[in-house]
């Protein structure tokens, strides 16, 4: 859900990363992956075109921590 105009919203998550994980671990095909990326890009463009200030942060996790979070050793 998006906040009302003039309000601040925080979204935690990364739909491109989720799509990439599905592609790698679940075998998402090229066409489905491209659709997901286009959807994300279009949505973000629409937000910015409507005057939204969109700020993205990439938070890096060390390989060991990432493996632990993903339940892999």
Secondary structure as UniProt FT lines:
FT   TURN            5..6
FT   HELIX           15..26
FT   HELIX           30..49
FT   TURN            50..51
FT   HELIX           63..69
FT   TURN            70..71
//
